[in-house]
Amino acid sequence: MKKTAPTLLIGVDFGLPHFDADLVELGLLAKTAGLHPVARLTCKRKAPDAALFVGTGKADEIKALALLHGAVEVLFDQALSPAQQRNLERHIGLPVNDRTLLILEIFGQRARSHEGKLQVELARQQYLSTRLVRRWSHLERQSGGIGMRGGPGETQIELDKRMIQDSIKRIKERLIKVKRQRHTQRRQRDRRDTFNISLVGYTNAGKSTLFNALVKARAYAADQLFATLDTTTRQLYLGEAGRSVSLSDTVGFIRDLPHGLVEAFQATLQEATDADLLIHVVDASNSDFPEQMAEVQKVLLEIGSDQVPQLLVFNKIDALDGSNYPLHMQDQYELDGNPVPRVFLSAQSGLGLSVLRTVLSDIVKTALPVVLVPETDPRDIDREYEGDMP
């Protein structure tokens, strides 16, 4: 995957409800990774072709379209098997990558903390371990002579597999240590009777912007996918509750998040699992927000956070037109059949932040006794727990 490479985007509609016919999200992911989409092609199939994913005829069409637009790489919106990826590259004559590798590439570019880099490397190694045969296809398998069972290609593959597995084992051991360190930090906060809140939501919903607005932090925030990968925790002072709470900004979720990434980022997502409250941030200006919310709920279920109480925050209301603008800044929304409190706001402009603070104060006062905090405790001078800091 080369940066700024002219790239052809391919999407296959298998009849699933979340199919992105315009490949908008794939295009945003490609640009985030530094690629340059030059053309898009979608097609329909009942099921993936075992050999080429799209079939011979469509593979020929992809090859011709790539040649027409000068594309040097082909990117699929779905995950490809190692065999399908290898066969497509041979048929088209260009590098072929999938959504999984693209997300791994973005995570690799954005990870800053020691923990984040370890998690990305683990997911990358696990992904590559299933595709080793492609890396050594130029080495022929030879046989002949007494005792000869395989040629240099087979030997090199076995050596490479062993190296990958050893690397995965070492990374997992290091992540266990980081996870213990985070657990120690959480136990310290628990001993202080801290109420823990985690921001979750679809990528680019505005979590980091909201985080910065609430705690006056300087966490990186931008109008792009996966702007934040490393969990950052600060203390948020709620005057009406008479106490501070712990607020964590976590990595955003996305449709078809690779399972390996969910496993690899278990330590980071543990902040959401151990939270007393999840603030589920939703991009209210995105017409696909119901599907995005469903994807978030699916990942929360997978990491064991589905039973943690939620507060919905519909962000970016400043981008809504008059007909879609909320009548009230606070109401309830039915989520998975249950009524969940909802607040409307704009983290960018600050509209509705006072309502959110009031709602959070009410929740905290119900859960914990009021503790008088001296007025000299400034809410913008907080301790930050980031990456593998002690």
N, C-alpha and C positions, 0 to 999 in steps of 0.2 A: 504494500500500500504506500504509494508515493504522494507526498504533499503537493498540492496545487496541480495534481494530475488531472487532465480532462477525463471525466468519468461518466459512463453510461449507467443510468439507474434502471433497475428491472424490478417489477412487482408482479406477483402471480396471485390472482383471485381464486381461492378455493371455496368461495361461498361463505366465508366467515364474516360476521357482522362488523368487525373492526377494520376491514380492508381499506387502506388509504389509496383510493383510486388515483389521486393526483401525486402520490408519493411525496407529499409536503414534508412529513416528518423525516423521511429518509434523506431528502434534500438538505434539511437543516442539520441532520447528523453529519452528512458528508461535508458540508461547509464548516461545521464545528471542528472536524478532523483535518481541515485544510485542503480538502478536495474541491474540484471545480466541476460540478454537474453540467454536462453539455447537452444531454438529451434524456428522455424518459420513455419507457415502454412498459405497458401492462398487458396482461393476457389472462384468460380464464382457463382453468382446468378442474376436473373433478378430483384428481389426486395427483401428487407429484410423480413425474416419470422417474423410474428407479435409476436409470443411467444418467440422464441429462437434466432432470428436474422439470424442464419445460418441453421436452420432446425435440426430435431432430429438426423439424420444420421451423420451429420458433428459434432454435439455436442458430440456424442459418440466417434468420432475420436479424437476430442480435448481432451476429458477425458483420452483416452488411451495414447495419445502422452504426455500429462502432466505427467502421471504416469511413462511412460518409461524414461523420462528425469529428473524426480524428481522435476518438477516445483511445486511451492507452490502458484503461482498466474498466472492468464491469463489476457493478455492485448490486447484489440481490437484497431485497427487503426481508427475505426469509432466511432461516438457517439452512445451510447446505450440508449434506453428509460429505465426508472426505472423498468418497468415490465420485459423487456428483460434481464436486468442485474440480477434481482431477480431470474427469471426462470433459467438462465444459471448457477448461483451459486448453485441452488438446484440440477440441472441436473449433473453438473460436480463435485460438492463437493469441490470446491475451490473458493477463492475470485476472482471475475471478475471485472475488471476496464476498462475504455475506454480512448480514446485520450484526451477528455476534462478534466477528472480528473488528468491525467498525466501532462498536461500543467499547471493546477492549482497547482499541487504539486511542479513543478519546479519554478513557479512564487513565491510560498510561501517560498521556500528555498532561492531565490535570492534577494527578496525585501529587501532593506536596509533603505530607507528613511521612514519617518512617512507616507507620502502620499502613497508610494508604498505598504506598509504593509496594509494600510486601503483599498486600491483598491483590493488587493489580497483577503483580508478577505471578502469583499463585494461579489466578484465573487464566493468564496467558499460557503458562506452562501446561495447565490441564487441557486447554484448547489445542495446543500444538502436539500434545502427546498422542492425539488421535489422527494426526496428519503427517506422521513421520515418513510414511511410504512415499509421499510426494517429494520430500526433500532429498531423497536418495534414489529417485527413479532413474537417474542417469547411470547408476551402477548396475550392471547386468548380473543376474543370478546365473552362475555357471555350475555345472556339475560334471563329474567325470573322474575316473581314477579311484583307486581303492580308498574307502573311508571318506570320500568327498561327498558331503551332504548339501552344501550350499556355497555360493560364491561370495565375493567381497561385498555385494549389495546387502545380502542378508546379515553379514557380520556387522556392517556399519549401522544398519537399522537397530540391531540388538544392542550395540554399544550406545547408540543415541537414546534409545528407550531407557536404558539403565541410567544414563546421565540425567534425563528428564525426571525420572522417578526419584532419584537421589535429591535432585533440586527441589522437587515438590515436598519431599519429606522434611528437608531442612527448613523450608519456608513455613510449613505448618508448625514445626517446633518453635520457631521464632514468633509466630502469631499467637501461639498458646501463651508465651510469656507476656506479650503485649496485652492479651485479653485479661490475664491475671492482674496486670498493672491497672487497667481500666476498672476492673472489679474492685481493686483496693481504693481507687478514687471514688467510686460510687458508694462504697461502704463508709468512707469518711464523710461524704455528703449525707448519707442516711443517719449517721450518728448525730449530725447537727439537725436532725429532724427536718430535712429539706424536702420540699415538694418539687418533684422532677417533671418537667414539661419538655416534650420533643416536638419539633416542627417536622412534619412529613408532608408528602405531596408529590404530584407529577412534576417532572423536570420542567424548569422555566415557569413555574407557577408563581414565583416571587417569594420563596421562603427566605432566602438570604437578605433580600431587601427588607422584609418584615422583621427579621432578626436584628438587622442594623438599626431599624427605626425604634425597636423596643428597648434595646440595651445600649444604644449609641456605640455600637461596635464598628469595626472597619473590615468586616468579613467581605471577601470578594463577591460582588454581585454584578451580573451582566445579563443582557437580553439574549441569552444563548442557552443551549442545552448543556446540562451537567456543568454549570459554572462552579458548583461546590461539590467536592468529593469528601473532604476531610471533616469529620465531626468537630464542631466548636461549641463549647459550653461556657456560658456566662451567668452571672447572677442578675436577676431582674427584680427590682424593688417595686412592690405594689403597695402604695400608700394606704389605700382603702382597706387592705387586708392587714396592714401593720407588720409586714414581714417581706423577706426576699424569697424568691423561688429560683430554681435552677432551670435555665432555658438552653436547649441544645438544637443546633442547626445540623441536619443530616443530609445525606446524599438523596437526590431526587430519584423517583422511580420512572419507569418508561414501559411502554407496551413491549411484550416479548423480551423482557429483561433476561439475559442468559442465565440459566440455572446455576452455572458455575460461578457467576458473579454474585448471585444471592448467597451461595455458600461461602465464597471467598470474603465477602463483606459482612459476614455474620458478626464479627467483633464490633464493627462500626454500627451496624443496625441494632446491636444489643442495647444501645441507648434508647431506642424506641420500645424495645421489649420490656425494659426495666422502668419505663416512665409511669408516672401516676396519671398523666394526661397527655393525649396526642392532639396537637393543633394541626388539623388536616387542611393545608392551604390549597385552594382551588383557583384556577384562572377563570374567573367568571366571564371574561371576554372571549374565551375559546368556545366555539359552538359544540365541540366534542367533549366538553367537560364531564358529562355523565360517564362516557367510556373511560376517560382518564381516571375518574374517581373509582371506577370498578377495578382498574388495573392496580391502583394503590391498595385497595382492599384485598386484592388477591395476594399481593406481596406481603402485606401485614399478616394475613392468614398463614403464609408459608414460613414466616420467621417467628410465629407465635405471639404476635402483638394484636391479634384481632379482638381480644377481650379487654384491652385497655380503653378506658373512656375517651371519647373524642369530642372535640369542639371544631366545627367547620368554620373556616374563614374564607369567604368568597372575595378574593382579591381582584384588583384592577378594575374596580367599578367606574373609575374615571374614563375607561375606554368603552363604556356601554353607551348606547344611544338612549334617547328618552323613553322609547317603548319598553326597553328591557331594564330600565333603572329600577332598583328596589323601592317599594313604597315605605318599608321600615328597615332600619339599620340592624335590627335584631329580630330573629324569628326562629322557627324550627324547621328542620328538613328531614324527610324520611330516608334513612340510610339502612339498607338491608332489612327493611321492615320495621325499624325502630326510630322513634323521633330523636333527633340529635340537635342540640342548640347550634345556631348559625349566626355569624356576624358578617356584615358587609363592610368592606373598607378598601382604601387605596394606600398600600404601604409606601408608594412613591410620593404621594402628596400629603399623606398623614391623615386624610379624611377617614374617620371612623376608628382611629386608634384609641381614643378615649373610651369609646364603647367597649372595645376589646379589653382594655385594662379593667373596666368595671366588671365585666363578665368573669374575667380571670380571678379578680378579687373575691367575687361571690363564691366561685368554685373552691378557692383555697380556704376561705373562711369556713365553709361547710366541712371541708376535709380535715383542717387543722385548727388548733386553738390560736387566737390572736397573740402574737408576740410583739411587744413594743420595741421598735427599733429606733435608736437615736436619729434625729433629723440630720445629723452630720454625716450619716452614711450616704454618700453620693451614689446614685444609681448607675452612673457612667464610669465609675472606677471599680471594676470587678476583676475577679480572678478568672483567667481563661485556661480551660483545659483543652489542649489541642494536640492531636497526634499522640506521641509517646512521651509527652512531658511528665515529669514526676509530680 
